[in-house]
Amino acid sequence: MKHCRRILAILLLCALLPSRARADLTLLKEHCAKCHSGDQPKGDFNLDDLGTMPDSDSSDYWISSLDRVSLGEMPPAKHNRMTKQESKRLSDFLRREITRYDERTEHPTHTPPRRLNNREFENSVRDVLLLDHVGTHDPLAMLLGDTLHDGFDTHGETLGMSEYHLDQYVMAIRNVLDNVIFTGPKPESRRYEATAEALFAVDRNQSKRADVTIRGEHGVELRDPRQRTFCENFVAAPASGTYRISFRATGVDRHVYSQDRTGIYDGDPLTLRLHLGNRELDYEMTDGKTQTFQVSVWLAEGTRLEFSHHTDGLRLIGNGNFKFQNRIAHDFIKANDPELYQRVLRDEVPKAKFRSDAPSHWVHWVPYWQGPRPAIESVTIEGPSFESWPPQRQIALLGQSPSAENAAAILKPIAQRAWRRAVTDDELTPIVKMVQTQANTLGDVEAIKEGIVAILVSPSFLLINPEDSDAESRFATKFSYLLGSTTPDPDLITQVENGKLSDFDSVRTELIHRIDSGRADEFLSVYPYSWLQLDRINFMAPDVDRYPFYEKKNISEDMVHEVLAFFRHAVETNRPVPELLTADYSFVNADLARVYGLDDVPSDSELRKFVFEDGRRGGFLGMGAFLTLTADTLSTSPIHRAVFVMENFMGIHPAPPPADVEIKEPDVRAAKTIREVLQAHQTEATCAACHQNIDPYGYAFENFDPIGAWRDHYIDVSQPIATTEEGHEPRKTRRSNISTAEIPIDASASFLSGARYKDITEFRTLMHNDANRIRFVRCFVTKLLTYANGIEPENFTEIEAIVERSAEHDYKILETMAAVIDSPLFRETSNTND
Amino acid sequence: MFDRRLLFQAFGGALTLPTLESVASAEQSTETAPTRLLVVANPFGAHPEHFFPAEFGKDFRFPKTLRSLQWLRDRISVLSHTDHNMKSGHGREVAFLSGVLPETSGAFPEKNMSIDQVVARRTGGQTRFDSVHACLERSIRMSWNANGVDIKPFTDAKRMYDHLFMNLTTEQRLERKELLQRNGSVLDAVRDQFAGVRKRASKNDQVRLDLYANSLRELESNLVGRQQWVDKDKPEFDLSGYFNGTEITIESRYNAVFDMVAYAFQTDLTRVATIGFSPELKYTDVKGVTRGYHACTHNGKNEDTVSELVAIEAFQVAQLSRCLKKLDEIPEPHAEGSMLDHTVVLFGSGMGYGGTHSNRNLPILVAGGGFKHCGHVDTRDASGDNMPLCNLFVTLLQRFGLEYDQFNQSTGAFTFEDYLG
């Protein structure tokens, strides 16, 4: 049946098409039909899927056919009888048909409205209300978390909207406004003084009520980084307003213990962190010197004030709990102060309530701790104070003496900022009426507040571009949310109103301007984070016993920061897009240097540019973040890594395995390499067809273990781990403790196109050839459009136009971004006019 | 008759005689026994050999994971070979209670609405809370509303307590009522302004605007519903016993959650509850566990790690068992049998087994609900194909008097009686 239909289709086609196209179709049939036909076509793709010409169902097949043929991956090298000219003719034909399809298809001219995600909501509320922060009282904590789509939090379909959302929004907006608009009397300012005796430490995760505070020569000592210290007489701000906080603090014993034991690098400062609700301020301590620090800051009512010792160190020993670190004191005294050591052993250990038989047990050494720690001598807080009453923030929003009678005039500028467009009086009428009715019972100011709540609950605020407003404000809105994830600023609005930003050059200039002035910072961190789906990095975290360093020093954070620093550098120095993938450099600090096995990296946590000479690392392909988030806890999977590379860097979407496929559970007890397991899986022809295509994108990374460290052999993970005494070292020598035979790693593979590589260095070279560079740029463009529009772009021809424009500028990242923004796909104009 | 007061003394820390919320309300005149739904789920499925008994029928040896349920021997059903016909991999377990993934939900009239919400839509309105959801630390996203949005569970036992049992002071009640009234006015004004937005919107955009309109309408009617409960007292529950020890463990936290749910059922605060076990929990509190939950599923068949996984799964079932025991000790008011007999209990996962990433052969266990339980059954049909789990859901929904003869992927209904030997 199926065959008949196909033959019929092709006959029909041959009759309809001009002779040239007919010849091209014959080419397709001749060279592809052998594998891609029947009930079980290879790669789950049947020529029938193409139909006679691209339509809404088949266009994806046409596009991937073009991709595979033009890159020489199809037909596969082994079976290829097609000449170079024929191959060129076939890709020209496919491209022509896709272009024709795009021309005759009416792709929706604008993207559907979508809900603001939580980030955008927070930034927008802040900017609409002219604040610098939505409030230290965590007013938005109750918002429902946004669901991500391939890592992106801007995906319209996924974001959704429900009664629950709306309910939480109302509550969140009220919380914010309570800290902006005041109707009561001005609160009295007071002065709170706390000496060390009034400062107390609390354990954050425990319910223990026992006092754990330790006071020393310089005041309260913040030894355990997981504790918070608070002032007994100022737990939380009694009323909203500006508080002047000053405190005297000292850095103590910064360099007594070795950095290898504490995990705090010698080059890093000792940091005291001041927590003000959801805001954090960091202060660097000078060793042995008591200093006074001061800050004036607006605190919302109920904001808690706490201090902590901020570091990723002091977790290396035992399970990471601070108490076990006291062991360092034991070792230090034993080595450096034999007299004291003997005295403690003689006088104190035997008297201890428990563990008196174990002199090295941490419990005996708590009083002798000399690890790096901040100490606070005293804290003084004064407030709330105001430069005026009502406070300036309220006057800026409502004016000096707002009345419900003037509600329209007061609310209009707020609505224009919130709704990102011009607002007519008519449109405000329902809200103004409500304000005036409410004023009778609530009073004028409270009633106007209700008006602001309504403005911010309106779909005109909560949804991006919900209506057919003018093209300029739609563009300004999208541009602003792309770069700053917030409502457009007045400068941007003026520019688009004056017809600026209407061409490539002016977009490029403004883009650079915004990046330089820090107004694209949100994009520079959120976009790479989402693109690489870094939210998943610890979804399958490396095994804590096997890779203790990773967990104990929070390496995943360093890895994430590496990606962000690298991406920011690429944008700020306008590097070509393909360099993101295969650059010979990246950004590392001492922690990453240890994982990557690098020498000559300064002993501190700052990320600095590092050039890799060995061709193995640099760019996304060598980053721990990518290698870790694609690995299992104990083993690595070439498949996971391959699929990640294909989907996120190459823009290829391999089909997931069919539901009835039996997947073999990895068995670490069997001395089989993952390659052997996969090869067994591929003895089935249906599996093999896809995996021949997928696997070569993954084998190259086999030399990287689950935390992205280099390895030459597989380790038998079923063997117990040979731990050192403290169990804190991820030692390079651990393999020598394992008796079983080591299996050397084979990281070679060949692509269907015939291209082959023997290891990661050759793989990286392949990824840098012209075809793969274009693929990567196209993938970047597609991802950027997905992020910007909240929906995947569909118009292949327009995407190609962006890639071509990018090519004209050597794929430079800023020009590529400008080409995306200037594209009809972003501008939402029906087509290019030039 | 039984002495209710005595019974309640055995119950957690709650000493006062609870009033049944809905029965106490004036509108409730016919005293019929309600049917309730309790779903307990995890995101990674179960280690098959330790979940599914080796024998079929009622006479089976309890495998390790289920051992704590031995006391329920003749009153449970374990279903082998059910699935939602999902491809392998994580992320598909969110379809556990609907058989539909969020990304394909557009094709279904009620999107990927989960069965608990389908039931809650029916039972809600009669109780203070339509449904109650808990999943400590982080949601495993099993409950989805008719808009295709997942419902945020309580991730903290204390917050759950505040929501379920904390009463407002007289002053707070006045404030609450004023707030509800103010929100009502705000929404009124927004509705009028929205009408203008709609007019100016292009046709293609109406779908998303409809979502907004539905949300607005539902919230407005919900505010009206909330008004009527403000003045009524909630039942009393004492949470302090669970958090008195020096260290709060996963066990004490889940004890609190399950007990609150049981008590909410008992007092008719709600009739639908879901409880999830998320991967982020500190299972290391459980005896014999040293690794993370997810790490244990990828055990590479390493025996030690497998036994850690089984310990985690057995812990989850034991928590359920403990709750069922409580429900079984409470006679159902106005009807025969225990409260458990009037509570449909479903334990399972939308993932088959994390170790293989398989979403075939889901671990499924049904208890209570007045069903004729049939022990361990092989649900495959004559040609050896797995049964769509939605077939079971049809049967469960019918138990609530809902007129479903078809639900998403179902091909029929699961009939317990068919499997009684």
Interface residues (C-beta under 8 A of the other chain):
Chain A: P108 H110 P112 P113 R114 L144 G145 T147 G156 E157 T158 G160 M161 S162 E163 Y164 H165 L166 D167 V170 Q206 S207 K208 D426 E427 L428 P430 I431 K433 M434 T437 Q438 L442 E450 G451 V453 A454 V457 S458 P459 S460 L462 L463 P466 E467 D468 S469 F539 M540 A541 D543 V544 D545 D632 T633 L634 S635 P656 P657 P658 A659 D660 V661 I663 K664 E665 P666 D667 V668 R669 V717 S718
Chain B: D83 N85 M86 K87 S88 G89 H90 P102 E103 S139 N145 N147 G148 V149 D150 I151 K152 R182 N183 S185 V186 L187 D188 A189 V190 D192 Q193 F194 G196 V197 R200 A201 S202 N204 D205 V207 R208 L209 L211 Y212 N214 S215 L216 E218 L219 N222 F243 G245 T246 E247 I248 T290 R291 G292 H294 A295 H298 G300 K301 N302 G355 T356 H357 S358 N359 R360
